[in-house]
């Protein structure tokens, strides 16, 4: 036993905590200065469009670098209804948002479905977001590897190190992982912003805790979690305090948070415990799937070599994301 949990439990909590931080950061990078719902809808459509590339190992590499994007005739249209169902959003909301994205030149609505064209994913702002996400995936992987908390998968033959960083290929793998995670979070709360408020609340409550203490927190969150004020949540989420308050009220009604003298604390109704336990297991599998896909592409070999100082290659330059709201780009996760 280590602190309040066994070694196996410690690994689970390491992955869970790192995953929550990772998901939050990826969502914020992807959102940039744009509308959150638009970014999610854009990403879900783009992910579906790129299915032909994702199913072909050669195409994944050919269209895997930062500067090369698949042509429009290779993108598979997706129905608005399929996107609405995948994100648990009302069809009319999705339809209205797609029409807005179409007017902005970020998608094309056809009788066969919606397509995000190549031109929407080759701007400098979009490529910058892809590079920023690539760096964040690498940090996520190396942090789990450093503490020995990576899920164990099947051994695979190591592919050769790619000639250039497969930024877009890594983003496509990330897209699948992030959309799965968002779908699961939405299954808890039923609403996108409520899910993100709950995610931020959990991270704020548990940030002072050591990993072994997270097991105690899960059993008694009001006792071990650090209460936080609404303003503390509004800043990272980049929404008004009133918006956060409204969603906290909703979460409190659902049993996912409570008020204390020091502020708000994330909780969970007893009826949700089995679902939460299942989500932890699902995330373990999804992290394993993400890492397996990155390894098959040769990406992890490159990262591990850089981490060990065994390669002379320079890491990607630090990215400063554009903050000008006039340069609208939803920054979807895939290419």
N, C-alpha and C positions, 0 to 999 in steps of 0.2 A: 504493500500500500504506500502511496505517496500522498501525504496530506489527507484529504477526505476522499480519495478515490484510488483505485488500483491502477497499475501501469496501463492496462488495456483501456480503462476509462479515461485516463489522462490523454492517451492518443486521440480518442474520440473527441474529447473536449478541445484539444489543440486544433483539430481539423475543423470542428464546428465554429469555434471562435474566429479562426483565420478566415473561414468561408464567409461568415457574416460581414466581416470587415471588407473582404474582397468584393462581395456582391454590392455593398453600399458604394465602394469607390468606383466600381465599373459603371454603375448606374449614373453616378454623378459625372464621370468623364464623358459618358455617352450623351447625357442630357446637355452638358455644356450650358449655354445660356438660353436653350430652347425649351419648349413645352415638354414635360415629362411624358404625357400620354402620346404625343406625336412621335417622340423618340422610340417608345416601345412598339408602337404600331409599325413604324418605319423598319425597325429591326426585325420584327416578326415576318414582315413581307419579304425583306431582303434575304432572310434565312431560308425561307421557302423557295425563293427565286434561284438560290444557289445550289439546290439539291443535285442537279446534274454534275456540277463540279465536285461536290462533296462525295459523290459516289464513285469517282474515278481518281485513283491514286496519282496517275500522271498529271491530270488536270489540276489537282490540288497543288502540285509543285509548279506547274507552268504558270498558273494564276495565283501563286502564293506570295510573291514579293510585294513590296510596298507600292511599287509604281505601275504594276500591270494588273488590269482588271478584265474580267471575262466580258466578251462582247454581248450585246443585248440579245442576239438570237440564241444564245446559250442559256438564258435566264428563263426559268419555268414560271408562268403566271400563277398567282395564288388568288383564291376567291376571298372576298371581304368577309364572308361568313366564317371561313376557316381561321382567319386571323382573329376575328371576334371571339370564337370559341377557345382558341389557344390562350388568349389573354383574359378570358372570363369577363369580357366587356360587352355591353349592349351593341347589337348590330348597328343601330342607328348612329351611335357614337362613333363607331369605327368607319362607317360609310361617310359621315360628315367630315371626319378627320382626313380620310383619304382624298376627298375632294379638295380640301385645303392644301394638302401636300402636293396634289396634282397642279393646282394653280401656282404653287411655288416652284414647279419644275422638278420636284423630288420624287415623283412617281408618275406612271402612265396608267390610266384606267382604261382597259379594253374589254370587249365582250367576253374574252377568255379569262380575264382576271387582272390583277394588279401586278405591274412590273416596276421595280426600281431600276432606272436605266444606268448605264455605265457612267454617263456624265454626272450623275448625282453622287458618285462615290470616288471621284478622282480629283476633287478640289484640294488645294493645299490645306484647308481647314479640316477636311474629312481625313486626309492622310495623317495629319498631326494627331487627331484623336485615335486613329488606329495605332500609331506608334506609342502613344501614351498608354493605351490598354495593353499593348505588347509588353511594355516595361512592367506594368502592374501584374500581369500573369507571371512573368519571370520572378518577380519579388515573392508572389504567392507561393510558387512552386519551391523556390530556394528556401523560404522560411520554414515550410513544412519539412523539407528534406533536412534542414539543419537540426531540427528537434526530433528527428526520427519518427515523424507522425504521418508519413505518406502511406495510403492504403497499398497493400501488396496485391499486385495483379499477376497475370501470366507473364512469364519471361518471353521476350520477343527478340529477334535478331536485330541488332542495332543497325539502323540505316546509315549511310554516309552523311556527314555533316553537310547541310545545304550550302550552296555557293554564296547565297546572300540570306539575310534574315527573312524567314517566311512570315512576314508581318501579317499579311492578309490571311494566310492559311491558319495562323494562330488565332486570329480574330474570328474566323469561322468556327473553329473549335470552341472558342469562348462563347460565341453566340448561342450555341446549343446548350451549354452549361447554364448560362445566365437566364435564358428563357425558361428552362426547366425550373430553376430556382424561383423565378418570379411567379410562375404558374402555381408552385406549391405554396408560396406566401399568400397569394391571392385566394387560395383555397381556405386559408385560415380566416381571413378578414373579409373577403369578398369585395375589396376596394383597393385600388392601386395606392393612393396616397396614405390611406390608413395602414397599409402593409409597410410602407416606407417609414412612417412615423413609429410604428411598433419596432421595426428593425433598428432605428436610431435610438429608441428608448432602451432596448435591450443592450446595445453597445455602450451607451452612457452609464447604465446601471452597473455593468460588469467590468468596466474599464479598470477600476482600481484593484480588482481581484486577481490573485494568482490563479493559474490554470487548475491546480488541485482544489481550489475553493469553489470552482464553478459547480461541482456536484452538490455542495451544500446550498449554493444559491438556487439551483434548480428545485430543491426540495422546499426551501423557505425563502423565496425571492424578496418578500417584504422585510425579512430580517437581515439578509446578507447583501442585498442590492443597494447601491448608493442612489438615493432619490435625486431627481433632477428637476429643475424648473423649466417651464415652457420655453423661455427665451434661450436656454441652452440647446434645445432641440431645433428651434426655428432657424438659428444661424446656419448649421451644417446643411439643413434641408433647403435653405434659401426660399422660405415661404414666410408669410406673416405669422405672428404669434396667434392671431385669431384663427387662422387656418389650422395650426397645430392644435389649438384648444378644441376646435370642433371635432377633429379626428380622435383626439384623446377621449372626449366625451363618448364618441361612438365605440371606441375600444373598451372603455370602462363598462358600457352597457353589455358588450359581448363577453366581459370577464377577463380581458387581456391586459388590464392595467388597473391600478388603484391609487388613491390619493393618500399621502401621508403628510405629517407636519413639515417634512423637508422637501416635499415635491412629489413627482409621479414615479411609480415603480411598475415595471412590467410584471404581469402575473399570467396565470393560465387557468381557465376553469377545468375542473376535474374531467369533464367530458372531452376535453381536447388533449389530455395527456397521451392517450394511445396514438393519436394522429401526430403529435409532436415527436414522439419516440420513433415513429415510422419515418418522419421527415429527416431525422438525424441519420437513419440508416440509408435512406434514399440519397442524401447528400454524400455520404461516404462512397456510394457506388458511382455517383455522378463525378466526384473528384477523381476517382480511379479511372473513369471513362475519359475524362479530359486529359489526364496525364498519359494514358495509353495512346490517345490520338496524337498528342504532341510528340511522344516518343517515336511513333511510326513515321512521323514526318522528319525526324532527325533533329527536331528543335531542342529537345532536352539534352542531347549530347553536347550541343553547342553551348547551352547555358551552363552545364556542369563543368565543361572545360574552362569557360570564362571564370566561373566561380572558384575553381581550383588554381587559377592563374596559369593554366597550361596552354593558353592560346594567346597569341599576340593581337588578335582582333579587337578592335575598339568597340565598346558598347554603343548602342544608339544614343544620339545626343538627347540631352534633357529637353522636354517639350514644354513650351509655354502655350497653353491653349488660347485661341483668340477670344476676347471678351466682348467684342463689338457685336451687339445684338442685331445689327443690320446685316451681318454676314451670317444669315440663317443657314444652318446645316445640322440636321438631326443627328449626325454622327452615329448611324446604326452600327451594330457590332460586326457585321460581316462586310463582304466587299461586293 
